[in-house]
Structure formats: structure tokens, C-alpha cells
Amino acid sequence: MARRPSNRVPQSHPPFRTDIYEKPRQLLNSLLAFTLLSLIPSCFSTPKSDQEAVGQVIWAIFGAFQLFVFLQVRDMITVWPHAGFWRLVFGAGAFYAIFIVAMLMLDFTRARWLLASVVPTLGTWSDYIKKLDAYEGGKEDICTVSVQTLMRQIVFQPWFLSHALGWMGKMMIFRDWKVCLVAALFFEFTELTFTYVVPEFEECWWDSVFLDTFGANLFGMWMGTHVNRWIEGFSSSRKVEDAMNKKDDDKKESSPGKSFKLTASSVGTRLDWSGQEHLNSIEEVMNSISPVNPAFLPQYKWRIFSSPLRLIQVMVLIGVMLFIEINTFLMMNTMGIPHDSAFNKFRLALFGFLSIPAAAEWYLYVETTNRIGSDVARIGPACWLCFCVAILENCLFWKFFPGHFVKTIDKVKIENWTGIPMPMDILIKHVLACSLFGIWFLLRYKVMPREELLADVDKEDAELVNRLVSEQKKNKLKGRRKQSLVDMFPLKIRQKAMMYDLVDVFLVVALVPLLMLGENWAGLPSWRG
């Protein structure tokens, strides 16, 4: 009887334990942990209030839950410095998601009471409103450019350091300069869009441009790059990858994504979101013919634009990052959380560490769908959890919609005849930018797809093109030498390449309306209009 073919989809995630030599000592650790939990009540005084008692219960449950996760949950895709560390990160994210679900089941007063039981320094809602009113009243003279205001923003306010550390973390997550720069640009657009409703988004023009965009953000990315290099060099000297891929040779050869598995799992290693290492023949011809230096217009070199699917996948990556960033400020305004609260520090650390395996899993998903197919691709657990937590936080915002947001939005609705809670000038800019992007998208992938560049090319022209592309790749010609080589391409191909370059102008023009959102910066000179 013939053997039925296997219908199992080959998986590229790690086995249950990546390190076969790990000795968790499950029974011993469980005995020690639960003995400690039983001794904790006798070591501390009796709780003075119900809120304090509930807080102790929640932290005890968290400890027991983390023990279970450390001993029994599958390893993440990242394993350095230790696979158990990433299991604990995943457990903290799962417990936080359960905690948000519990808050969603309560009314606002009880939900904030539950949060205050875990974070005793939260303060009262009236205290938060007083601080918010004081912040609103103190913004009149804050945009005056002086040594005093610069020192206040850089040294005495937490935002400069927060931006630098945040973008250092994002560089460690995305591991790609271009993706980080695009994400930073669109985060500034997001801030300018919601300035009218989120108090923390209202910034001085010089603060947003020089201190944030060209200051803290770039400095943080530079630090993240060096941290990645250090981690990559340190981890490569260890045998982590050997344990990660310790399988039979036959399984190794048949495993999907073998060539990019280590790249995704090794913390610090660059993730090739753009797919530059796997350019197809069309993109190589475009790079050889295009008169524009790819260093200035990365779309000619990025494989992000090679297909609508890969473009959407990278846009989803950046969009989820922006979604999580916005949730930070929405949570603060919804639950009345002070800027310096321990909750904010815990949440940022949680998302920072959880995003490292999540981004690696999404990268693996993107590469699998592009190289093998969507039937094989699977979204990893950290990626799924990260997205679910962000959705739950946003649900909390919509359920307990902040009262000071309501006043602003009601005022905007009256001024905006469309009924959309957004100022008309901001709405028009976004509609115009989306329309231009949609035109570019249709032209690029439907009307003038680049796959037609080498269509209807006879054998002699095809051989000439291959020879010229090889010469360009080998010698990396520039300037006049490159132009002389470009003139040797068939006229038909050169004309098509020029048309494809002109289509990309719509993509650049689509950014102009978003750049015009800079009118919402505070403290702009009076001659701006």
C-alpha cells in the first residue's frame, strides 16, 4: 500500500527548546518558587487596604505565571543572551494582555482602581487633571528660542532622552537604517496630525525639527547601530546558532527559509527588509540605467517596491509601530497616568523587548511569503501577541474616552461640515496625500508594471542587456562612465526606464501635503503664512 504524502506544512520556527543542553530543573525550581510564594505573606505586614491586598495578589499571580512560562512555553525565535529571557518577556506580554482584558470588563472608576493597586504611585484622576491644566497654561512662552529653553528640553525634560533611547531600541528592533528613517518621518507626521487633540504632541517647531528629527532620533539610531554590531560580534562567537539548527541534515536541507532563519534569529544581525541581497533582473537593469543615484532615492534599490505584497507588508510593520507609539499617549490620557509613572517605564520596556522577536518573526513571515508562498508562512507568537496587546489598549481608550478629548473633538466637529472629528485643513492634506499615493500605486503595479521592461526584447538585445548589467555591477560605474554605458542600452529599454522613473515622482509628491502639516507646529514665525 502506497504511503500517503504528508500534508504537514514545514515550519521555520525553532523547536520547543533551541538549546538541547538547557537544564531547567523543573521540579526543583517549581518547589523553590512555590515555597517562596508561601513564605511571602509571613514576611510582609498585613495589607492596610483592599487595594494594597489586590496589588499583592496580582504580583503573586504574575510571579507564578512567569514560572510556568519559563519552564513550559516554547522558545522564541531570538535566543541571545538566553532563550529563557525571551520566554519571560513573552510571559510578561501575555500577562499584561490579560490585565488589560480585566480592565475592559470594569467601569472607569474600578478599572483605574485596579491599575492603581499595581502601580501605587498612580495618584488620583483629579491630580492628573490639575497637572494637565498646569501643562496647558505653561506653554505660552516655552517656544522662545534661548539657552534656557534648550537646556530645559534637553536636560530637564525627559523627552530628548526618551526619543534617543526609543530610536536606539527601534534600530535594535528593525535593524535597518532606511526603515527607521521612514518610521521616524511618519511618526512626526502622526504627531502633527493629532496635535489638536493629544496635548503631548504639541511641540515647538525647532524642538520637533532639530532636537527630535535631526537630533535625538538620529543619535538614537546611531547608538542602536553600534549596539547591534556589538551584539552581533559577541553572539557570533558563541554556539547559539549551532543549537538553534541542530537537526538532521535531511531536515536542514528541506527546511523552508534556511538561508534567512539565522539572520532573523540572531539579535543584532541586519534584517534585509528591502531585499537588496536578492534583486531580480528587472531591478538590476533599472539600477544600471537610472540616472539617479540610488543612495538618494532608495526606491530604486529597495526591493520593498518589487511587489505590492512586500510594500504592504513593510507598511504594516511601520503602521503597527506608529499604532503602539500613539497608544502610549492615549493610555496616559485615558487612565490619567503621569509622565514619570512606573507604569510607562514598564510598558515601554515590555514593548521594546517584545518587539525584538516580533520584528524578527514578521521579517521571517515577509521573506517566507516572498520566496516560498503564503501557504507556508506563519506569523510567530510574539508578533501576534504584540499586535493583540496594541488592539486591547486601543479598545481601552475607546471605552474610557478621555473627557478633555471630547471637548476638543466636539469643537472640531462643529467647525468641520463633514462631521469627521478632524480639522478640515489636516483632513484635506491627508486625503490629497492618499490620493497621490493611490495614483502612484496604480501606475506602478497596474498601468506600467516594471515586469514589462524586458518584454518583447529579442535575443541579441537580451544578451547585450545582460552583458551591460554585469559590467555595471562589476565596475560600479558612475558619472560619465556610467552614462556612456547607459547609451549602449537599446533605445526601447531606455525609454521605458525613463517612464518608470517619472512614475515614481508621484510617490515623492505624495509627501508634500504631509510636509505641509508643519503649519501645526507651535511657535512658528509670523511670516509662515
Secondary structure, 3 states (H helix, E strand, C coil): CCCCCCCCCCCCCCCCCCCCCCCCCHHHHHHHHHHHHHHHHHHCCCCCCHHHHHHHHHHHHHHHHHHHHHHHCCCCCCCCCCHHHHHHHHHHHHHHHHHHHHHHCCCHHHHHHHHHHHCHHHCCHHHHHHHHHHHHHCCCCCCCCCHHHHHHHHHHCCHHHHHHHHHHHHHHHHCCHHHHHHHHHHHHHHHHHCCCCCHHHCCEHHHHHHHHHHHHHHHHHHHHHHHHHHHHHHHHCCCHHHHHCCCCHHHHHHCCCHHHHHHHHCCCCCCCCCCHHHCCHHHHHHHHHCCCCCCCCHHHCCHHHHCHHHHHHHHHHHHHHHHHHHHHHHHHHHHCCCCCCHHHHHHHHHHHHHHHHHHHHHHHHHHHHHHCCCCCCCCCHHHHHHHHHHHHHHHHHHHCCCHHHHHHHHHHHHHCCCCCCCCHHHHHHHHHHHHHHHHHHHHHHHHCCHHHCCCCCCHHHHHHHHHHHHHHHHHCCCHHHHHHHHCCCCHHHHHHHHHHHHHCHHHHHCHHHHHHHHHHCECCCHHHC
